Amino acid sequence: MQRRHRLSRSRDFDAVYRRGRSVSTRYLVLYWFARGEDDAGSASRLGVAVPRSIGGSVVRNRIKRQLREVWRARPPEAPNDYVLVVRPGLPEAVEARGFDWLTERVGEVLGKAAA
């Protein structure tokens, strides 16, 4: 995933949290915020938040890489800013059930957001 398709600044995350909407599932919370008309031509951007309670840096970075890869394979059409927040238990579940299961969980949360 290219850097221009990522949220990286704290103020971008804060804008999505404060002004955006959210949906949640057992393992993920998705926040999204529609950007203004001036950004209509640009692609959607993703930020991934993994709290320290999830595990050490190796575990947190692995789940971030996996989520970015899933997102890259099936980006949403709307040019919004998105933040995926990982809930406890996701890394262990991905380890046990595999990458395809993670793809289904991201699809589930995106489906809830579209509804």
C-alpha atoms as a printed R data frame, in Angstrom:
    type eleno elety resid chain resno       x       y      z
1   ATOM     1    CA   MET     A     1   0.000   0.000  0.000
2   ATOM     2    CA   GLN     A     2   1.464   3.329 -1.049
3   ATOM     3    CA   ARG     A     3   2.037   6.047  1.525
4   ATOM     4    CA   ARG     A     4  -0.420   8.396 -0.148
5   ATOM     5    CA   HIS     A     5  -3.146   5.837  0.604
6   ATOM     6    CA   ARG     A     6  -2.367   5.821  4.347
7   ATOM     7    CA   LEU     A     7  -3.317   8.062  7.215
8   ATOM     8    CA   SER     A     8  -0.206   8.897  9.147
9   ATOM     9    CA   ARG     A     9  -0.696  12.171 10.980
10  ATOM    10    CA   SER     A    10  -2.354  12.326 14.358
11  ATOM    11    CA   ARG     A    11  -4.653  15.140 13.274
12  ATOM    12    CA   ASP     A    12  -5.974  13.002 10.389
13  ATOM    13    CA   PHE     A    13  -6.822  10.202 12.816
14  ATOM    14    CA   ASP     A    14  -8.464  12.700 15.172
15  ATOM    15    CA   ALA     A    15 -10.604  14.130 12.364
16  ATOM    16    CA   VAL     A    16 -11.869  10.657 11.474
17  ATOM    17    CA   TYR     A    17 -12.591   9.821 15.121
18  ATOM    18    CA   ARG     A    18 -14.350  13.116 15.895
19  ATOM    19    CA   ARG     A    19 -16.311  13.837 12.729
20  ATOM    20    CA   GLY     A    20 -16.701  10.377 11.258
21  ATOM    21    CA   ARG     A    21 -19.060   7.469 11.762
22  ATOM    22    CA   SER     A    22 -18.276   4.017 13.078
23  ATOM    23    CA   VAL     A    23 -19.352   0.392 13.030
24  ATOM    24    CA   SER     A    24 -17.924  -2.482 14.992
25  ATOM    25    CA   THR     A    25 -17.673  -6.238 14.969
26  ATOM    26    CA   ARG     A    26 -16.194  -8.639 17.475
27  ATOM    27    CA   TYR     A    27 -12.610  -8.037 16.311
28  ATOM    28    CA   LEU     A    28 -12.589  -4.711 14.424
29  ATOM    29    CA   VAL     A    29 -13.958  -1.192 14.673
30  ATOM    30    CA   LEU     A    30 -14.162   0.832 11.457
31  ATOM    31    CA   TYR     A    31 -14.347   4.622 11.527
32  ATOM    32    CA   TRP     A    32 -14.848   6.561  8.297
33  ATOM    33    CA   PHE     A    33 -15.089  10.197  7.351
34  ATOM    34    CA   ALA     A    34 -16.129  11.578  3.974
35  ATOM    35    CA   ARG     A    35 -13.621  14.128  2.784
36  ATOM    36    CA   GLY     A    36 -14.607  17.420  1.200
37  ATOM    37    CA   GLU     A    37 -15.359  18.144 -2.446
38  ATOM    38    CA   ASP     A    38 -11.801  19.335 -3.096
39  ATOM    39    CA   ASP     A    39 -10.499  15.790 -2.404
40  ATOM    40    CA   ALA     A    40 -13.132  14.014 -4.495
41  ATOM    41    CA   GLY     A    41 -10.621  12.873 -7.136
42  ATOM    42    CA   SER     A    42  -8.220  11.241 -4.711
43  ATOM    43    CA   ALA     A    43  -8.308   7.670 -3.470
44  ATOM    44    CA   SER     A    44  -9.415   6.550 -0.041
45  ATOM    45    CA   ARG     A    45  -6.877   6.499  2.777
46  ATOM    46    CA   LEU     A    46  -6.514   3.962  5.583
47  ATOM    47    CA   GLY     A    47  -5.125   4.224  9.075
48  ATOM    48    CA   VAL     A    48  -4.673   1.187 11.303
49  ATOM    49    CA   ALA     A    49  -4.701   1.527 15.090
50  ATOM    50    CA   VAL     A    50  -3.478  -1.393 17.162
51  ATOM    51    CA   PRO     A    51  -3.419  -0.766 20.928
52  ATOM    52    CA   ARG     A    52  -0.490  -1.940 23.026
53  ATOM    53    CA   SER     A    53  -2.796  -4.307 24.898
54  ATOM    54    CA   ILE     A    54  -2.897  -6.452 21.741
55  ATOM    55    CA   GLY     A    55   0.716  -7.538 22.148
56  ATOM    56    CA   GLY     A    56   4.309  -6.598 21.556
57  ATOM    57    CA   SER     A    57   5.585  -4.593 18.617
58  ATOM    58    CA   VAL     A    58   6.118  -7.684 16.459
59  ATOM    59    CA   VAL     A    59   2.492  -8.769 16.888
60  ATOM    60    CA   ARG     A    60   1.131  -5.252 16.359
61  ATOM    61    CA   ASN     A    61   3.178  -4.631 13.228
62  ATOM    62    CA   ARG     A    62   2.296  -8.046 11.758
63  ATOM    63    CA   ILE     A    63  -1.443  -7.437 12.122
64  ATOM    64    CA   LYS     A    64  -1.050  -3.942 10.625
65  ATOM    65    CA   ARG     A    65   0.742  -5.370  7.584
66  ATOM    66    CA   GLN     A    66  -1.926  -8.029  7.157
67  ATOM    67    CA   LEU     A    67  -4.770  -5.506  7.402
68  ATOM    68    CA   ARG     A    68  -3.104  -3.196  4.877
69  ATOM    69    CA   GLU     A    69  -2.701  -6.110  2.473
70  ATOM    70    CA   VAL     A    70  -6.370  -7.066  2.778
71  ATOM    71    CA   TRP     A    71  -7.340  -3.417  2.244
72  ATOM    72    CA   ARG     A    72  -5.080  -3.063 -0.791
73  ATOM    73    CA   ALA     A    73  -6.710  -6.074 -2.427
74  ATOM    74    CA   ARG     A    74 -10.262  -4.683 -2.072
75  ATOM    75    CA   PRO     A    75 -10.381  -0.935 -1.483
76  ATOM    76    CA   PRO     A    76 -13.780   0.751 -1.078
77  ATOM    77    CA   GLU     A    77 -15.044   2.930 -3.916
78  ATOM    78    CA   ALA     A    78 -15.799   6.045 -1.852
79  ATOM    79    CA   PRO     A    79 -12.861   8.453 -1.404
80  ATOM    80    CA   ASN     A    80 -13.133   8.521  2.385
81  ATOM    81    CA   ASP     A    81 -10.629   8.384  5.196
82  ATOM    82    CA   TYR     A    82 -10.874   5.135  7.156
83  ATOM    83    CA   VAL     A    83  -9.412   3.960 10.455
84  ATOM    84    CA   LEU     A    84  -9.453   0.301 11.440
85  ATOM    85    CA   VAL     A    85  -9.066  -0.295 15.174
86  ATOM    86    CA   VAL     A    86  -8.073  -3.784 16.240
87  ATOM    87    CA   ARG     A    87  -9.799  -5.342 19.226
88  ATOM    88    CA   PRO     A    88  -8.277  -7.944 21.562
89  ATOM    89    CA   GLY     A    89  -8.169 -11.468 20.237
90  ATOM    90    CA   LEU     A    90  -7.721 -10.660 16.548
91  ATOM    91    CA   PRO     A    91  -4.031 -11.638 16.220
92  ATOM    92    CA   GLU     A    92  -4.645 -14.990 17.911
93  ATOM    93    CA   ALA     A    93  -7.715 -15.648 15.751
94  ATOM    94    CA   VAL     A    94  -5.803 -14.818 12.554
95  ATOM    95    CA   GLU     A    95  -2.994 -17.124 13.648
96  ATOM    96    CA   ALA     A    96  -5.462 -19.962 14.242
97  ATOM    97    CA   ARG     A    97  -7.826 -19.399 11.284
98  ATOM    98    CA   GLY     A    98  -5.636 -17.886  8.593
99  ATOM    99    CA   PHE     A    99  -5.437 -14.897  6.287
100 ATOM   100    CA   ASP     A   100  -8.650 -15.717  4.399
101 ATOM   101    CA   TRP     A   101 -10.570 -15.477  7.669
102 ATOM   102    CA   LEU     A   102  -9.124 -11.990  8.220
103 ATOM   103    CA   THR     A   103 -10.261 -11.006  4.723
104 ATOM   104    CA   GLU     A   104 -13.789 -12.106  5.629
105 ATOM   105    CA   ARG     A   105 -13.727 -10.058  8.866
106 ATOM   106    CA   VAL     A   106 -12.686  -6.912  6.984
107 ATOM   107    CA   GLY     A   107 -15.410  -7.585  4.418
108 ATOM   108    CA   GLU     A   108 -17.901  -7.968  7.255
109 ATOM   109    CA   VAL     A   109 -17.060  -4.605  8.805
110 ATOM   110    CA   LEU     A   110 -17.101  -2.902  5.387
111 ATOM   111    CA   GLY     A   111 -20.488  -4.464  4.685
112 ATOM   112    CA   LYS     A   112 -21.867  -3.062  7.921
113 ATOM   113    CA   ALA     A   113 -20.498   0.372  7.027
114 ATOM   114    CA   ALA     A   114 -22.134   0.287  3.591
115 ATOM   115    CA   ALA     A   115 -25.542  -0.642  5.023
